[in-house]
């Protein structure tokens, strides 16, 4: 469990980083928190010739909250984002991400770029309709909406030579509640299945819109738009989920679970929406 | 201060070192050594057609590449079968490097030595092995069908078959007793594979200086590794030293020896004239060390209206993996320890051990007992359910009574000796565990259940251990014993014994284990035997040293040795503490000197005038110095026991299982250090909960291990383990001078049985297969 040889690059700014990335192309891999990449290197599941270490890019260690939402830079660690307390759903999700040691090192944007279908943060970006800002040398940055960003298990819209510089999590509308419910084998593990929910009430305190994002039940976070019919959460999630079985749980159990969790998350989000409106 | 330390909950003196990163583990040693790495089979079953190493030759820093063809005959032959048994008619062991056929994923094929481990792995990746892939034998039942063979010369894949039968007092066979019983039940029980999984893997580091070989190994037996290496490398034993440094856990897997790497690394070090080291990585440990637990049990039981077992017939299918280096100890232990604290009418047990194309099976903490206890305790629960009785009432009806000790179960135990329980008080233990968990006042509710499990554990198996104790002229006490330590707290417990026996402050006692330079005769650390075996041996050695100290001091004090005692390191006349002499001075006087190097030693030189001119400076029959050696060799094992109970909650929707309370009553005879025993229990219970709810080896039909990492092999975290409540019962063993029994494996043994009992209580569904995941429980509910 030692990585194959690679060239380690330690650029000092984004411009330099993009130049190195452009040069390395498909032979390059970005190292941020390293919580997924380092084990993959050690197990020789990944063998990039160039590892571009962005840990010196302090300009990307940012958490900026504005009226439109929160923008998290590529070097902001989970723990820092959680401490900032800038977005309720992000906070709920980060509590479920692994353990303190991992949260102290791993980054929010890194988790999005890794695109594990059982990870929490891609679901948050997806359910909120957020986006990832992608930069490349010699071109203007582009914003990729969540719906286009996650393309498959461990696959994203990031192309060789590109760097995900930040992610934008839109702010919640008024009278909105959120919740994240999941079941994992052990505390902090990737979820067997998980559901985050966003429920918004109208002026008469009736549910106007409800959205879910489900994880662990398909190749990418599964977004389910319930409209006003938030009580159909369990059935709607089960209808659209296509889980696989693995060593931890059968497909049938995951399908059962996603329904249970969808209902729980929707109910909890509806309750918090009422509290927010009160 | 008091020197009466035996029985005190003294904090472990090794902990400050181990907890602050000062431990010296295998991979902390030899920073300049060459690194070995292995090309291992990616196939569960294949024939090696060709090995092409040419690609690796361009790697800068490559030192050597070895295949089986490069090995001398004494190393290339199959590894020893450590524990032969007449019933093991078809024992098979691997060669250190595969010769022609590989029989499990992970089997070593090529050894690479390079300047560092990175380069060694780079070279491994460039070696091409051409395999003819053969059909693997993946599952236990597939193996038992015998359609495909793991070893071409082992018909039906059967390595061993053993039947043991004990008729009832009236001479009835188990079959007859069951046939005649008012009630009978039969069922099947499964336990899946798990593994010891110590946080530090195996590792070997060897240095050859042209005449002497020193080997460090992360082992549970340095003396036996030494003999195996000396034999394989054809070196005289006095020229081989083996040292177990700090070892980060063993749990059974490191008692197996010699591992391929334990021969290959020293051999390469001698050949190359360079230090060579191999530290096993986690992936290697999953696929190239050893597993345990996988067994299928078919049980038939006959019982009366009170739930008393009149006849019990158990048929076991044991999964041996690809090889049998440790013989059939695991199924023997299951067969014999299955009976637990119960008096059974008539008993018949049969096991068939079969080969599969998976990692070999050798003992893992508990060593077959968790499976046996699962059988017996599930049986007790099923009897209770059948009769509509309380589960503890059925157990009480079957318990051996205190007045029945010594109790002969009529079987042959794993040490080849009769299975005779030496002491215990099982009814009192049952009363204590019921009280501790609140059995009679438990409020049952849907999704909330309580369970119980009882076991008896043969501990302290022979043949022997020894101890050496030396008091030096600075008054320090140096204790050494040959068996090894993997975190059990031996430095503390053995020091407590020595300080108590000698009458010295414990701070003056230091303990060394597992270093053949210090003590050459030992068996090893396994079978909950270290405290019983080395503890008693050290006590015997201390008695010898103490007697000599009194003789020497008596001469100096002009007193009768019978009037002397030792307190706080001072030898003095009983009742007259003013007439005293420190042990340090006694040590000086015990070693007559010609040369002095300080004031103390000057007192032992020839013109100091202390000795009689008419006697030789060292009396006939005496030896210079203040030291002693003792050996303890028991006639048979001593039997510890315990009863566990737990409360679980199951989620009605998600089927998650939560252990909310866990209680243990434990009897390991006289306690040397209750804090250490509790620590052992806590660790054991945590490991048991791992085995009950989380850990399994997920092999697919191709013999690939699908979860060979800590991401997918789910060792529980502290967050998964409830607080553990403990109670101690002390029934001393009559078999050894200190009255102690082993405690190392205790915590893990009944946990699967207890959790199954509790979940069954909560759910009303039979739980006959462990481990149990939420997904499993969901499907059991669907099928109910």
HADDOCK unambig.tbl for C-alpha pairs under 7 A between the chains (distance, minus, plus):
assign (segid A and resid 1 and name CA) (segid B and resid 281 and name CA) 6.32 0.50 0.50
assign (segid A and resid 2 and name CA) (segid B and resid 118 and name CA) 5.50 0.50 0.50
assign (segid A and resid 2 and name CA) (segid B and resid 121 and name CA) 6.94 0.50 0.50
assign (segid A and resid 3 and name CA) (segid B and resid 118 and name CA) 6.97 0.50 0.50
assign (segid A and resid 4 and name CA) (segid B and resid 122 and name CA) 6.22 0.50 0.50
assign (segid A and resid 186 and name CA) (segid B and resid 716 and name CA) 6.88 0.50 0.50
assign (segid A and resid 186 and name CA) (segid B and resid 720 and name CA) 6.81 0.50 0.50
assign (segid A and resid 187 and name CA) (segid B and resid 719 and name CA) 6.43 0.50 0.50
assign (segid A and resid 247 and name CA) (segid B and resid 698 and name CA) 6.52 0.50 0.50
assign (segid A and resid 249 and name CA) (segid B and resid 775 and name CA) 5.15 0.50 0.50
assign (segid A and resid 250 and name CA) (segid B and resid 775 and name CA) 6.39 0.50 0.50
assign (segid A and resid 253 and name CA) (segid B and resid 775 and name CA) 5.67 0.50 0.50
assign (segid A and resid 253 and name CA) (segid B and resid 778 and name CA) 6.61 0.50 0.50
assign (segid A and resid 257 and name CA) (segid B and resid 654 and name CA) 6.15 0.50 0.50
assign (segid A and resid 260 and name CA) (segid B and resid 653 and name CA) 6.83 0.50 0.50
